Structure formats: C-alpha cells, structure tokens
Amino acid sequence: MRFRLLFISLILFPITVFAQSFRVNDIRLEGLQRVSAGTVFAALPVQIGETMDSVAIRDATRALFRTGYFEDIQIGRDGGVLVISVKERPAISEIEIEGNKAIKTEDLMKGMNDNGLSEGQIFKQATLEGLTQELERQYVAQGRYSAKVDAQVIELPRNQVKLKIDVDEGSVASIKHINIVGNKAFSDEELGDLFELKTTGWLSWLNSNDRYSKEKLTGDLERLESYYLDRGYLKFSIDSTQVSLSPDKESVYITANITEGDVYTVSDVELAGEPVVPEEQVKRLFLLRKGQTFSQVLMTTTSDYITRRLGNEGYTFAEVRGIPELNEEDNTVKVTFFMDPGKRAYVRRINFRGNTKTSDEVLRREMRQMEGGSASTARIESSKVRLERLGFFKEVTVDTKEVPGTSDQVDVDYTVEEQPSGSIGASLGFAQGSGLVLGANIQQNNWFGSGKQVGFNVSTSTYQTVYSFNYTDPYFTPDGVSRGFNVFYRERDFEEVNVSSYTTDSFGGSMNFGYPISETERLNFGVGFTNISIETGDFAAKEIIGSPRLFDDDFYTQSYIDESVYLGLSDSLVDDPNLLSPITQAELVDSPDGWIDENGDDFNIFNVNASWRQSTLNRGRLATRGSSQSLSLEMSLPGGDLEYYKLTYTGQYFQPLTKSLTLRLRTKLGYADSYGDTTELPFFENFYAGGFGSVRGFKRNTLGPRATPAEIYRTAAYDSDADGDVDAFIYRRGSDGKLITQTLDDDDDPFGGNILIEGSAEILFPLPFIKDQRSLQSAFFIDAGNVFDTSCGEGQLNCFKPDLSHLSVSAGLGVTWITGFGPLTFSVAKALKENEYDDTEFFQFSLGTAF
C-alpha cells in the first residue's frame, strides 16, 4: 500500500498551516463511487467540532486504509472544512478460470471466495498473489510439480476488473525408483512391500500409489522403523531421506539411508508404579517374556492392555508406559512397565448428540455404563457397540471428557449419525424372480424414534399379494424382554418364482417373545395359527397330485374312461402329419398317490417356534467385524391338520485381513420332516436354493430336486417342427372338447427338498472413488450350496440324498447399497460347478425390495 499525506492550501491559507491545528467545522468527501459516505464516516476517528492536528490526520489516514476499500487517500483543508479525497480499489466484475481439470472449477471458486476474492468484492492484489501460490501448492500435493497458475487482471470501465486465471496443470509425476540404502537383514523387496508409495505398476492408474506425497512418505518411514523395532533392532535409525525430481518434473526418485544396528533380547520384564490392581493380574497381560526378541508392538500392546484393565476399574485417565533399558554390552534390554493410575473417575453425566429422530430413552436403555458409577472403559465401549448394533445409526463415536474443576469426574458423550431404519409411503421396486413390486407400506424399525418395530404392508407382485401388520416392542419389560405379534393374509403363485405349478392362500397370526440371556445371546419363542389352502395348476407335479386329472377339481380313475368322455377332435388336427400317436384312444397313466391325495388341500395349523441367537457384530446393517449365529426350530402341534418340524442354523463370521479388506464366511443349514399322521413333509415347506442370499449365479429357487411332470390322459404326442423329436403332449379336456398342451420345457419345475446346505466365502473391499462407504458394501465371493431330499421320488430329476459332491458352486462380484429408496443389490457371477439341470444366471439385481 502507498501512504501519501498531502495538505492542500487554497488562496487564503499558505502552506505553513499544514503543521497548525484547526477546528473541523465540516467534512467533505471526494472520489467516492461504490463505497457509501456512511462507511467512511463510521471508520473515520474524527467528528465535526473536534480539533485536527498532524497526529489526528495520521490516525485518520490509517483508519481509512484499514478498511481495505481504498488504494489512495489524500487529506486537506479548505478553511474549516476537512477535505478527504480517496481513490477506491477496483471491484471484481468477473472471474474466469480456464485449463483446470484435476480440480473442479467450483472447488477453485470456493477457495477464492474463502479468501475474499469473488464477484462483487473489492480486489486486492496481495490476496490474488497468495491465492495463486496456494493453488500451485494444491497441484503439487497431487504430484503435478510442473503445474503453473497465471492470474491476469483486466481493467474494465467504472473502476472494475476482470480476473482471468489460466491453469496449466501439467502432468502427474510418478515414482520411478524407491531406494533403501544400508539394509542387510532384509531384502529390498521385503522392505518395499511395507511402503504405501510404489513405483508405477499396472494398477497405479486406479489406486494412484505411484504419486509422491510427503504425508505418505512419512507414514512409510514410520512403518519401516516399526518393522525393525518389532524385530529387536532397537538402535535402528533413518539417517536421511532424499526426494528428487527429474529435469522435466515428471519423475520422482526416493532414497532412504538407514542404519540397522544389532538385535536385542529381553533380559527381564518388571512392573512399577502404584499397584491399584493385584500385580499377578497385571502380569498376566504381559506379552513380552524373558528370552524373547524385543518387539515394540508387543510392548505398546501390553501397555494398552494394562491401561484398559485400569480403565475397567474406574481409572479412566491412567497412563502406562513401557520403558526399555538397553545393555549394549550383551545386546539385551530390560523392560519396565510404569503404571500411573491417577484418581478413580466417576461418571457425572452421559450425553447424547446427533439423535434428531431417536429419543434419548432408546439410547439410554442400551447403556451399560451408569451415571454416578465408577467409569469403566469396558462398559463405555460395550454401550457404544450396543448402539451400533441397533441398526439405526451409520456411525457411533464416544468421547470421555474430564469435568472442569474436578479431578475425579467425567462426562461421557455419545455422538450418533442416524440413517434410514425403514420406509414409509408407497413403494416401487423390481427384483428378478419377483418382477415389478408395487405396494403401500409403513415398515419402521424405529417407530417415531421409540425403538419399536411397526409395519403395515399392502403389496403385490407377480409372485405374491400380501396384507400384513406386525409390531415388536424390544423392551416390553425394562430388563429387555421383547414381545411382538403379527397378522397376515397372503396369496402366492409359486410358478412365478421358478417353483412347481401351485398357488396358496393363507391367513393367520402369531405372538413372539424374546429373552436376553447375556450381552450377546438371546432366546426367542412364539406361538401361532395359520390356515392354508392349496390350488394346483393344470400340470401339477406327480409329487403333489399323483392321480390322472382333466380339471382342477375332477379326478379320474380307470373306471371313468369310456367313449362318452372323449369327443372327437377337429378334422384339421386329426389330419395333422405331426401327430405322433393315435388321437382316437386315450392312455391312462398309472401313478402313485401325490401329497394332496394323501393329506388334502386345506389345513388349520397350530405351530410353535423357538430360537437361539448370538451376535457380536459391530453393526446392525452391513457389518464388517464380529460374528453371529442362530438356531431355530419351527414345529406344528399335534391336533392340527398337519404335523411337521423344521430345524435351521445360520451363521456368519467376519475377520479383518488388512486395513481395507475383510473376510466374511457364511453358512445356512436346514433339515425338515413330518411326524405323526402326516405322511411326508408338506411340499410348500420345502427348502429352496439359488439367487440372492443363497447361491448367486443360479436362478432363484432353481437348485435341487425337480418336479416330476404330471401326466393326465395322454392322447397325442406332437412334433411341431417335424424334426422327429416330441415338442409337446396334447391332453383332452372334458366335455367342452378343448385341448391342453404341455410343452416339454415345463416338465421339470424346481420342487425343493427337506435338507439345505449353503456356504459362502467373501472378501469385502471398499469401492474406489466412493467417500462414504458406510452405506455401501462390495465383495468378491464364492458361493456353494444345494437342496437335497431324503426320499426322492422314482425318476425324480436332480434329486440327491445329501452329498457334498453335488454342491453347486459359483464365483463373482456383489454390491449392496442402502439408499433412501431401499436396498439396491446386484451381482455378477459365473457358475464354476453345476449339476445337469441347474439354471444359471450371470447378472442378478434387486431395487427397492429385499428378499
């Protein structure tokens, strides 16, 4: 800035008055264009009636310059009038940015706006120069060392300027060589694997690991140091590092000079400090032992374990330090763990933040740490895990803060980020196997923030129509006993989901209770009633209806066959040369009785269910750590129309492999059978496999036993294309003379079985370029499974007794995304092993509905 003080003397006042004081009778402003007079007067430390001297003039000048609105200021006197002439800084009329691709224009604009450079603001040259340097630093952080930012100021009329910023991003410099000098115990390849920074490889375009970053290099050097310290090299040091650029600024070379030193062995491990916990209990936590090679990670982990042990006793701010004492003569080290427990802390208050929908009561009842009790690290962490398992929150964090003015009290703050826990309103979705799904529903696992589960559902698809209501109170009693009930009416057409031709109409209800037996285990039991009626299609399987039939409700035996039942066919069909068997005589096919023949088609069922569930998962949805398993038994009671039972086990296990990769193992096993007067397990209770949640890469429900084609009165075989192969059978319907045709493709619909075996192994990984991974889960998977049956029918296709050699296997990629609309799931998979009649499907997806 330029400071210039000029005293203007008019005709009546010589120049010598500059140094004289005078009384201000008035103030006149000259040169204002955009800045208002009020702004100037507000900043001016002089008012009418005051006396001006050289000091006051200097202060006034500084005050006006301090506003930042003026480029030049002149102060003079016209008699008793103080004259202030200003030259305003130009205003920014327009900002134009060209040449940027790696950094979005809106991001650059935001950075400029944060620094006071935006359209309509006063232009400051110094701010522009500083911002230009900052932009270049941002490009350097991306590895674009040759990037240049050129800013031009174009003057416009009416004291305005246009900023034109030309960006030359240059090219990204890549790491060409990483050299470690001084290593003898470990090879260059072994140490290079520790580095996050890599030389350019075939995947570098995806993970950008060949772009130099000072922060990443610092982390790599810390990992290198830890690697040596964990293997006993206590005198290891990194002597120097050099990072150099090639002349064209497109290649980076990194060199690290190290000194390894000798390997040290632990000579003794001792405990020191205030013994608030029995010494023998603390020593059980020691991971370092006398005679072992020293390991820094074992020393720090031991310190963490002891700190947590003290925290569980209420010593929240305890400090435990592992202190190594080196003996360079024999290369041994004595490790002493010094405990400073501090004072025992008590919880004054537990606070919740971020729960805009969920009431505090729902969160507070999950607490295992109580207000007023001694602070326990284990109980505080357990409370956090219980909140995460609710499934209401994307993330839960906990912070323990010391209460100001006290030395033995803490506040515990839980911060949650809520996520959708249900859906309200109309629903629209599409799922392979179910088709278009339309419905009106309210299904909320956190009903109005109360933690209760309430659902109203009216939905329809090509597969089923459902009307239902369900309600569950997870805290029916204060100690966590749950109670729930549901009522429903449901129509299903199983032929629409790759199952044999039959439909069911059912209605009923049930009441269920749950009882917690530990922090991670729960028992559930319930009772219910269901009425179910069955209708079969024209070609129901032999396993369902064994007797020959012509109508849905008319069954025939040999005695009913006579010429009066069969009317002649049209002459055109009789003369058709593609008919392969005589049309004039019907053939009655003998068949054993089917399930409906023996048990009927309308039932009242009273059932009970019991289950055990254990879960240590870290989250209620899209878990990444822990395990869960459940064992359930469903049984129809004697005295009802059917007597059967189903036993099911499901389990999953998550094991972190690296910071970003997790192994997930999953299995589902099932066994079902009838008892009492019911001759066989009801076919509508069979297990099915294939599709989402089962064995991906195979069509939904298509694995396992196939239905045996129904045979009614075979009157003719038909070869439509005259190639010598039968394409269809033609059956005569009753007195109306109309024909039914069954194509051979419909002969072997899936039928299910009474034994289910499924398993899966997945590698969960984060998708690149996605910032928030909490509502997204992607995995490479291998699925295997099949349905078996202990009593396969004669000639029944694809039906096997339990045999692992008949498991169907697939591998592929799957993604699940929890959206506000509903879960979006898709997978691509290829069958690696399949049985003869399995139906494969490479791409599968579901949107807006889960199944």
N, C-alpha and C positions, 0 to 999 in steps of 0.2 A: 504494500500500500504506500501511497505517496501522501505525506503530510505537507501541506503548504498553508502558511498563515499570511494573509495579505490584508492590511488595513487600508481602506480606501478613504482618501480625504477629498472632499469636494471643495468648492471655491472658497468657502468661508473658513475652512479648517486646514491649517498647514500639516505637514507630515509629522511634526513633532508631537501631535496629540496622540499618536499611537500608544505611547507609553503612559498616557494620562488616563485616569479613571473617569467614568461618566455614568450618569444615572439613565437607565433604559426607560424611555417613555413609550416605546413601541418596538415591535419586532416584525421585520418584513422578510418573507421567504421568496427566493427566486430560483427558478430552474426545476421546480417540481413537475413531474409528468404523471407517474403512476402512484408514487407514494403520497399519501394524504398529509395535509398540514397537521392534522391531529397526531399522526405518528411522530412527526418531527418534534412538535411541542411536548409530547409525552416523554421523549428521550432527552430533550434539552434541559440542562440543570439551571436555567436562567428564566426568571419571570419578570414581567413589566414591574417597574418600581425598584428593582434591585440595581446595585452599582456594579459596573463591569470594569475589570482591570485585566492585566496581561495573564494572570493566573486563571481567572474565570474564563477568559477566551480559550486558553489551552484546554481546560476541562471540558468546555462545551464542544470543542472540536473532537476530542477523544470520544465523548459520549455519542456524537453523531456517527463517527466512523465505526463505533462498536455495534451499531445496528446492522451493519453489513449491506445497507441499501445504496451506499454512495461510493463513487470512485474518486471524487474530488470535492473539497469543501473550502469555501472562502468566506471569511467573516470580516465585515467592515462596519463603518459608522456613517450615518447621514444625519448630522445634528444629534438629536436624542433618540434616533431610530437605529436599532441594531439590525444590520443587513446581513442575511445569511444566503449565500449563493452556493448551490450544490449541483453536482453532475451525477445523475443516477447511474448505477450499474445497469447493464442491459438485461432484459428479461429473456428467458429461453422460450422461443416460439415453437420450436420443433426439434425432435431428436430422431435421427435416422441412423440405424445400425445395419451394416452390411458385412457379409463374409462369415458370419458365425453359424456353425452347425453343431459342434460338440456341446456348446452351452446355448440353451434356448434364449430367444430374444426376450421373452417375458422375465426370465431369471436375471438377465443383464439389466433390464429396465428396473426391476425391483431393487437390485443393488445400487443403481444410480439414484433411485428415489430415496432409499435409506440414507444416502449420503448428501441429500439436498439438491440433487440435480434431476429435475423433472419439468415438464412443460408448464409454464406459468411462473416458475420460481426464478429468483434472482441468480444470475450467472456469476460463478466465482471461478477464476482461472486456476487458483491453487487447488480447489476441490477437484476440478477436472483432471489435473495432473496426477493427484494422488489416486483417483479412481482408475485412471489408465494403468498405473503401476499395479494396482490391486487386481485388475482383470488379467494382466500378464502373469501375475503370481498364480491365479486360478488355473490358467492354462499350463503353467509349469507343474502344478500339482497333478495334472492329468498326464504328465510326461511329454507335453508339447513344448520343448525347450526353444524351438525356433519361432514360436508364436510372437506376433507383434500387433500392437493396438495403436492405431494412429487416429488422433482426435483433431478435427478441424472445426474452427469457429468461423461461421459465415455471418457477416453483419447484414442486418435487414433494416428497412426503414422503421422509424418511430422507436429507435433505441431498442431493437430486438435482435436476437441472434439465433442462428440455427446450428445445432451441434450435429456434425456428421462423423460417425465413428466407423472407421474401416478396420476390420479384423482380418488378419492373416493368421489362421490357426496353425499353419504348418502341419507337419506330420508327427505322429506319435513316435517318440524314441523308444526303442526296445532294448532289453538287456541282452547283450551278445555274449558276455562271459562273467561268471562269478568264480573268483579265485580265492582259495583259502591257503595261506602260507604258514607253515610251521606245524601242521598236523602230522603225527606219526602213528598214534594209536588207532586212528580211524581213517578210513579212506575218504577221498573227495566225494565219491558218490553217496556214502553213508551220511556225511555231514550236509551235503547238498539237499538231501531229502528233508532236512529239518527246515529249510528255508521256504517261506511262502512265496518269495520272489523267485522266479525261474527264468532261465533263458527261453527264447522263443520256441514253442512247440506247436503241435498240430491243433491243440485245443486253446491256444493262447488268445485267439480271436473271441472266444466265448468267455473265459474267466479273467482275461486281462492280467494274468500273473507275470507277464514279461514287462510290465510298465513299472519303472522305478518310482518308489515312494519312500521318502525319508522315514515316515512313521512305520511302514512295513519293514524297512531295513533295521530299524531299532528293535522291533519285535523279533526279527530273525536272529539278531545278535544276542538278544536275551535268551532265546531258545537254545542257541548254540552254547552259551555259558551254562545254562541249566543242565544241558545234556552232559557236559563234562563234570559239573558238580555232583550230579546224581550218580556218577560212576567213580567218585572218590578223588577227583582231581581238584583238590582244594586250593592249589596255587595257580589254577588256570587263570589266564588273563587275555584280554583282547588288547593288543598293544596299539594298533592303529587301524583305521579304515580309510580307503580312498575310493571316491566315486568320480569317474572321469567321463567326459563326453568326447565323441569323435568330432572332427572339424565341421562336419555337416550337421551336427547336433541331432542325429538320428540313431545313434548307437550309444549304449551305456555300458561301462566296464566297472565292476565292483571287485575290490581286493580287500581282504581282511587278514591282518597279520596277528597270529596268536602264539601264546606260549602255553604248552600243556601242563608242565610240571609233573610231579610224582603222584601215585595213587596212595591215599591214606586209609588206614584201617581203624575201626573203632576200638579203643582200648578200654573204655568204661562209659557207662551211662548213669547219670545221677539226677536226683531231684532236689531242688532248693526252693526256698520261699516259704510263705505261710501255709501250713498244712490244714486247710479247712475241709479237705476231703481225705479220708484214710489213704495213707501212702500206698498200701498194697493195691487199692482200687485204681489209683492213678498209674501205677507201674504196669498194670495190665494193658494200658493203652499204648505202651512204648512199642514202636515199630522198629526202632534201631536196637540191635543187640551187640554185645561184646564179641569181637572177632569178625564182624561183618565189614564189608567195604562201605565206607561212608557214603550216604546218599542224602543230598539236601532235601529232596522231595519227601523222603521218609521223616526227616527231622521237622520240616514245616507241617507235614500232615499230623505228626504226633502232637505238635503244639496246638493245632486246630482241634484235635480230639479232646485234649485236656481243657482247652478253652470252652468247648461245648459242654463238657462234663461239669465244669464250674458254673456255666450258664444255667444248666438244669437245676442247680442248687440255689439259684437266685442271684449269683454273682455275674450280672449282665455285662459289666464293664471290666471283667477280668482280663489280664494280659499274661500270656505265657510266651516266653522267648527261649528258643534253643540256642545255647552259646557253645560253639566249638572251640576247644583249646588245643592248638596244634603242637606236636612234638616233632620238630624237623629232624631230630637225630635218628629216630626209628620210623618216621613216617606214620605216626599214629595220631589219633585225635580223641580227646575226651569230650563228651557232650553232656552239658548240664542244662536241664530244663528248669528255668526260674519262674515260679508262679507268683503273680501279684494279683490276688483276687479282688482287692478293693472291698467296698462295703456291699452287703447284700441289698439288692434293689427290690422294691415293691411297686406293683403296677397301680398308679393313681387312676388312670382313665384309659379306656380303649375307644378310639375314634375311628369312624368310617367315612371315607370320601369317595366320590365318584358314583355312588349308587343313587342315581336320579330316579330310577323306577322301583328298585327293590327296597323294601323297608329295612330299617336298621335291625328290627327284631329278627328277620330272616337271617341276617349275617351274624347277629349276636348269639343266636342259639347254636351256631356251629363252633363257637369259641370253646377251646379247651383251657385257655389262659383266662383266669377270672380277675376282675378288678379287686384290688385290695390284697390279693395274694402275692407271694414272692414271685418275681419274674423268672420264668423258665424258658430257656431257648427252645427246648423240645416242644413245650406246649404252644409257644407262639408260632413255631413253624408248623406244627400239626394243625393249628387253626387255619393257617394260610392254605395248606393243602386241602382241607375240607371245603373251603370256599371255592377253590379251583375245581373241585370235583362236582360242584353243583351244576356246572354247565351253563350258568347264567352269565359268566364273565370271560372276556377274552384274556385278561391278564389280572393278576392279583400281586401287589407288592406290599411289603411290610417294613416299617421303619420304627425303631425303638429310640426315643429321644429322652434325654435326661431333663427332669423338671427344673427350670431355673430357680436358683435359690435353695435347692436341696441337694443332698449327696446320696440319698437312698431311695429316690422315687423316679419312676419313668412313666412316660406315656407311650402307648403302642398305637401307631397309626396304620390302618389298612386302607390302601387305595385300590379301587377296583375299576375296571373298564368294562362296561356292560356290553353284551351282544344279544342279537335276537334269540329268544328262547322258545319260539313258537311262531304261529301265523294266525292272523285274524283277517277275515273277509273272504272274498271269492278267491278261488284257486284255479289255476290253469297250468297244465303240465303235459309232458309227453314222455312216455317210457316205453322202450322196446319191450314187447311182450304184453304190455297193458294198453298201449295205444294212447289216444288222447284222453286226458283225465280232466273232467270238469267237476266243480264242486263249490259248495259254500260251507265254510268251516271256521270254527274257532278252536284251535288247539294250542294251549298255552301252558308251558311247564312252570311258569312263574306268574300265576294269575294275579293281575293288578299288583305285582310286587309282593304278594303274600307267600310265595314259595309253594303254593298249592298247584296241582295239575288239574286242569279242567279242559274238557274237549267236547264240542258239539260238531258233528260231522254229517253232511249230506253230500255224497259224491257219487259219480258214475263214470264208468269207463266201459270199454268193450268187454272187459273181464268181469266186473262186478258192480253192483249198486249197493251202497251202504247207508244206513241211517243209524247213528250211534250217539251215545252220551257216556262220558267217563269222568270220574272225579277221584282224586287221591290227595289225602292230607298227610304229608310225610311226618308231621308232628301231631298226630292225633292225641298223643299224651306227651307231656313235657320231656320225658326221657327218650323220645324218638320212635315210639311205636306208631306205625303208619296204618291208615285204613283207607280203602278205596272200593269203589263199585262201578260197574258199567252195565248198560243195557244196549241191545243192538237188534237190528233186523238187517239181513244180508242175503242178496241174491248173487250167485256165482255161476258163470258159464266156463267150465274148465277147458273146454275145447279151444277157447280163445288164448290160453296160455300154454299151448303145446301139451295138453293133457287129454286123456281119453274122453270120448263124447258123453258128457252127462252134465246136468245142472243141479244145484242145490238151493233150496230156500230154507233159511234158518232164522230163528229168533231166540233170545234168551238174555240172561244176565248173570252176574257173579259178584261176590264180595270177597275182598282180599285184605289180609293183614300182614304187616311186616314187623319183625322184632330184631333190634341190633344186639348181637352177642359180643361184639368187640368194635374197635375203631374201624376195622376193615372188613368185618363179616356181618352177614345179615341172614335171618331166616324169614321166609315168606310162606304163607299158606292161605288157601281160599276155598270157597265152595261155589257151585254154580249150577245152572239149569240151562239146557239147550233143547229146542225142538228142531229137528231137521227132516226135510222131505227131499226125495231124490227123483229126478226125471231123467230118463235116458234118451239119447238120440236114436235116429233110425238104425245106426250101426254101432250100438254099444258093444263093448268088448265082451268076449266069452266069459272073462273073469267076473264081469258084472252080471250079465244075463246069459245063461247057457242055453236056454230053450230057444228053438227057432221062433221067429215072430214076423208078423206083417205090419202090425200097427203098434203105436207106442203103448197101448193098453191091452192088446189082444195077443195071447199066447196060444200056440197051436201044437197039437201032438199028431201022431201019425193017423189017428182015427178021424181027424177032421179033413183029411185030404180026399177030395173027390172032384169030379169034373165041374161041379157047380161052383166051386171056389174060384176056378180059373177061367177067365174069359179069354177068348181068342184075341191075339194081337192084330194090329193093323196089317193089311197085306203088304205094305211097303217094308215094314220091319221084318216080316216073315221071309220076304224075298231078298233081304239084305245079305249079300255074299259074305259079309264079315262076321256073321253069327257063327260061332264055332261049336255050338251044341244045340240039340233039338229044342225047339221052343214049345213043343206040344206036351211035354211031360216034366212035371216038377220033381226036384230031387230034395227030399227031406234029409238034412244033415244031422246025424246024431251028435249030441253034445252033452257033457255033464252039466249039472245044475250050476248056475253062477251064484255070486254072493247074494244078490237080491232075491233069487229063487229060494234061498235057504233062510234069509233073515228079514225080508220085507223091504219096504222103501219109505217108511215114515216112523220116526223114533222120538221118544222122550228120553233124554239122557241127563242123569244127575252125576256130576263129577266133582272131584276134589283135586287140589293141586298143592304141592309143597316144593319148595326150592331152597337151596343154599347158595349164597353168592359171596364172593370175596373179591375185593378190589383195592389195589394200591396204585391205581393210575393217577397220573399227575393232573389230568384234566378230564372234565366230563365229556367233552367232544374233541375229536382229533387228538387223542393222547399221543405222547411221544416217550413216556417213561412209565415204568411200573408193570403191573400185570393184573389180570382179572380172570376169574373162572366162576362158573356156576353149574350146579347140578340140579335138575328139576324132574319131578315125577308128576304126571297127569294121569288120573285114573277115574274111569266111570264106575259108579257104585252099583253093587248088586241090587236088584229090584227095578232097575231101569230097563229099557228095551235093548240096550247094548252093554256088553261088558268087555272092556279092553284097558290097556295102560300104555303109556309112552314115557320112556326114560331118555333124557337128553343131557349131554355135557358139552359146554362151550368153554374155551379158554384162549387167552392171548397173552403175549409176553413181549415187552419192548426192552431192547438192550442197546444203549448208545455205543456206536462203533468209533466215531470221531466227533468233532465239534458239530458237524453238519449232517452226519449220516447215522441212521438208527435202524437196527434190525428188528422186525416185527414177525413173530411166529403166531399162527392162529390155527385152531382146530375146532371141529364140531363133530360130535359122535352121537348117534341116536339108535335106540332099539325100541320096538313096539310089538305088541302081540295081543291076542284076545284071550279071554278065560271064561269059565262058566259055560253058559248056553250059547254064546256067540261062537259060530263055527270058525271064524277067521277074522283077523284084524280088518275093520271097515276100510274099504279101499279109499274113501275120502280122507282117511287119517294117515295115508302113506307118506313117507318121506320122499322129497324130490331134490335134485341137484342140478346145477348148471346156471350160469348167469351171475349177476352182481350178488355179492355176499356169499357166493358159493364157489364155483369153478368158472372163472371168466374165460372167454374164448370159446365157450359152448353155449348154445341157445338155452334160454331159461327153461328149467324143469325137464330137459330132454335126456339127461343121463339116467342109466339104469334100465330096469325091465320095461319091455314094450307090451302093449295090449295085444291080445290075440284077436285077429279080425272076427267080427260077428258074421255068422253065416245063417241066412234066413232060409228061404226056399230058392235054391239056385235054379233058375230057369234057363239061363243062357250065359255063355261067355262071349265077350265082344272084343274083336280086334279092329280098332278104328282105322288104323293106317295099313292094314293088310300086310304087316311085316312078319306074321307068324307068331307074334307074342300077344298074350292076353293083356289088354289095357284096362278092362273093367268087367265087372259082373253085373248083369241086369236081373233085378228081382221084381216079381209081380206084386203089386199091392192089391188089396181086397176087391170088393165088388165094383169099385169105380173104374177098374181096369188100368189105372195109371201105373207107370213103372218107376222104380227106384234104381238109380245107378250108383254103384260104389266103385270109385277108381282105386287102383292098386296103391296109389300114393297115400291113401287114407287108412291103409290096413294096419299100421303099426304105431299108433299114437303112444307117447310115454304113459306109463301106468304107475310108476313108483314102486317102492318096496318098504320092507319093515326094518331095514338096517341102513344107517347112513354113516359114511366115513368121509370126512373132508379135512384137508390141511393146506396151509399156505405159508410161504416164507416171502417177506417183503423187505426191500431196502428203501426206507423213507429218505428222501433228499429234498432240499429246497430248490424251487424253480428259479432260474436266473432272471434278473431284471424285475422281480417282484419284491417290493419293500416290506409289505406286511404279510408275513407268512402264517399268521395265527389262525386265519380262516381258510387256509389252503393246505392240502396235503397231497403230495405226489409220491409215487413209489414204483420201483421195478419189482415185479412179483413172479413167483412160480406157484401155481395152484394145482392141487391134486384132489381127486375125490370121485365117489361114485355111490350109487344106491344099490343095495343087494337085497335078496329075499331068501328066507329060509325054506319057502315052499313054492318054488317056481312051478307054473303050470306046464302041462305037457306041450312041447313045441313052442313055448313062450320065448320070444326073441330077446336077446340081450339080457337075459336073466341069469344071474350067477349067485351062488352062495358066497359068503364073504371070502374074498381072495384079493390080496394086495396087488397081484399081477394084473388085475383088471381095472386098476385105478386109471382114470383119465387125467392127463397132465397137460398144462398149458403154461406159457410164459408171456409176459408183456409189460405194458406201462399203464398205470391208472392214476387218475387225478380226481380229487373231491374238493369242491369249493362251497363253503357255506355262504350263501347270498341272502339278501333280504327277501328275495322271491321264493327261495327254497334251496335245497341242496342240488348242486349241479355235479353230476358224476359221469365220467366216461372212461373207457379203457380200450386199448388196442392189444390184442393177444393172438398168439398163434398156438394151435394145438401141437404139442410135442409127442403125445401118445394118446391114441383114441381107440375105442372099441368099434366094431364093424358098423353098428347102427347109430353111433353118436352123431349129433348135428353140431357142426362148428359155426362160429360167428366171429369174424375178425374185429369188428368195431361195435361197441355197445355203449349206450348212453342213457341218461335219465335226467330230466329237467323238471323241477318244481314238485316232485313227489319222490318219496323214498319207499323202497320195497325190499 
